[in-house]
Amino acid sequence: MRKLYGLVPLFVLLLFSPAPARAADNGSWSVYPASTAVSARPYFFVSADPGHTVRDRVVVANKTDQPMTFRLYAADAYNTARDGGFAVKSAGEKMSGVGSWARLPENSVTVPARGTVTVPFTIDVPEGAEPGDHPGAIVALDEKVEKGGGGVALGVQRAVGARVYLQVTGPSLPALAVEDVQIAQHRPLVPGFGDSTATVSYTLHNTGNVTLDPRVKLKATGLFGRTLLNRELTKVPAELLPGQKVRLTERWGAAPQLDRGKVTLTASATGTEEKASASFLAVPWAAAAVLVGAIVGAGVLLKWRRSRPLGARGTARPATVEPQKAV
């Protein structure tokens, strides 16, 4: 399971399963949608018109031998800055979607040992709600505060959330942007002695109103259009939520030590494709600095020798002439 952290007055640990998934579970308790007459559901997936109300039920299961009390709340979802994973806001943060529209009958619930409690809730979609996806979660937060390990001074609270994928009906507008492409080069001081690598960083931005499953390809070309690198990237979030930005990096091993070219990132998802590029100049600067220094030094020495006065270079001796004898 993916671990997601949010800092409030203490550390809160939220657990979610990747989608598609089974019930969100941390071993001590789980949170999941109540089963319907059709089948069990791993998460909530609902659609509603603006101005309508969604009614559903969430189950909180206690897997321990002691009763447990949980704080229940609804929260908006977002992508983490670290890896683009699915995360939700903490209870005290400002909500604008599911976290603001959902209503639970109680703020807390006590679940008996090895038991379950089913809690009804509603989502009141406002009249002016924007069409598209509004992801969130119903969260069960353990009210006990555990001591932080590893020298952490603050306490730790654990929470488990069942994902809510709410879609407000209306036009779907998939849109994706690649922004701020940069390349950082790392070369050995002496060419041929050590690895030459580069790090390509970029921002994926979902500028539309639906959740995207992006695919990103990285291509690098050198002088005369030579292809140096061409591959599909794997460190890309499976769900890029509407309006979210994620900063990502990709390591380029065996990068050129002497070349000039550009890197191009092509991001695509259903109904959209965007490209962005950045130029690079690969030069072994240490070796170049030594060469330039030698050339400059030779020039200075030559200029100095040419500028010296003639007499300072040495005194010429007159040739010895013997007097001629008369015959």
BELBELZI-V592771 format. One record per residue. N is the residue number from 1. PHI is phi as a letter, one per 30 degrees, with the letter a starting at -180 (* if undefined). Layout:
{{N;PHI} {N;PHI}}
This chain:
{{1;*} {2;d} {3;c} {4;b} {5;c} {6;b} {7;c} {8;c} {9;e} {10;b} {11;d} {12;c} {13;c} {14;c} {15;c} {16;b} {17;c} {18;d} {19;c} {20;d} {21;a} {22;c} {23;d} {24;d} {25;a} {26;c} {27;j} {28;c} {29;a} {30;b} {31;b} {32;a} {33;d} {34;d} {35;d} {36;c} {37;d} {38;d} {39;a} {40;d} {41;b} {42;d} {43;a} {44;d} {45;b} {46;b} {47;b} {48;a} {49;d} {50;e} {51;i} {52;c} {53;c} {54;c} {55;c} {56;a} {57;b} {58;c} {59;c} {60;c} {61;c} {62;c} {63;c} {64;c} {65;c} {66;b} {67;d} {68;b} {69;c} {70;b} {71;d} {72;c} {73;a} {74;c} {75;b} {76;d} {77;c} {78;a} {79;c} {80;d} {81;d} {82;d} {83;b} {84;i} {85;d} {86;d} {87;b} {88;b} {89;d} {90;d} {91;e} {92;d} {93;d} {94;d} {95;c} {96;b} {97;b} {98;e} {99;d} {100;c} {101;c} {102;d} {103;b} {104;c} {105;d} {106;b} {107;d} {108;b} {109;b} {110;c} {111;c} {112;d} {113;e} {114;h} {115;b} {116;b} {117;b} {118;c} {119;c} {120;d} {121;a} {122;b} {123;b} {124;c} {125;d} {126;d} {127;e} {128;c} {129;d} {130;d} {131;d} {132;j} {133;d} {134;b} {135;d} {136;a} {137;a} {138;c} {139;c} {140;c} {141;c} {142;d} {143;d} {144;d} {145;c} {146;c} {147;d} {148;d} {149;d} {150;i} {151;i} {152;d} {153;d} {154;d} {155;d} {156;b} {157;c} {158;c} {159;b} {160;b} {161;b} {162;c} {163;d} {164;b} {165;c} {166;c} {167;c} {168;d} {169;d} {170;k} {171;d} {172;c} {173;b} {174;d} {175;a} {176;b} {177;b} {178;c} {179;b} {180;h} {181;d} {182;b} {183;b} {184;c} {185;c} {186;b} {187;b} {188;d} {189;d} {190;c} {191;e} {192;j} {193;c} {194;k} {195;d} {196;c} {197;b} {198;b} {199;b} {200;c} {201;b} {202;a} {203;c} {204;c} {205;b} {206;d} {207;c} {208;c} {209;c} {210;b} {211;d} {212;c} {213;c} {214;d} {215;b} {216;b} {217;c} {218;c} {219;b} {220;b} {221;b} {222;c} {223;e} {224;i} {225;i} {226;d} {227;d} {228;c} {229;a} {230;a} {231;a} {232;d} {233;d} {234;c} {235;d} {236;b} {237;d} {238;d} {239;b} {240;c} {241;d} {242;e} {243;i} {244;c} {245;c} {246;b} {247;c} {248;b} {249;b} {250;b} {251;d} {252;c} {253;d} {254;h} {255;d} {256;d} {257;c} {258;b} {259;a} {260;b} {261;a} {262;a} {263;c} {264;b} {265;c} {266;c} {267;c} {268;b} {269;a} {270;e} {271;i} {272;a} {273;a} {274;b} {275;b} {276;a} {277;b} {278;b} {279;d} {280;b} {281;b} {282;c} {283;b} {284;d} {285;d} {286;d} {287;d} {288;d} {289;d} {290;d} {291;d} {292;d} {293;d} {294;d} {295;d} {296;d} {297;d} {298;d} {299;d} {300;d} {301;d} {302;d} {303;d} {304;d} {305;d} {306;d} {307;d} {308;d} {309;d} {310;d} {311;d} {312;d} {313;d} {314;k} {315;c} {316;d} {317;c} {318;d} {319;d} {320;d} {321;c} {322;d} {323;d} {324;d} {325;c} {326;d} {327;c}}
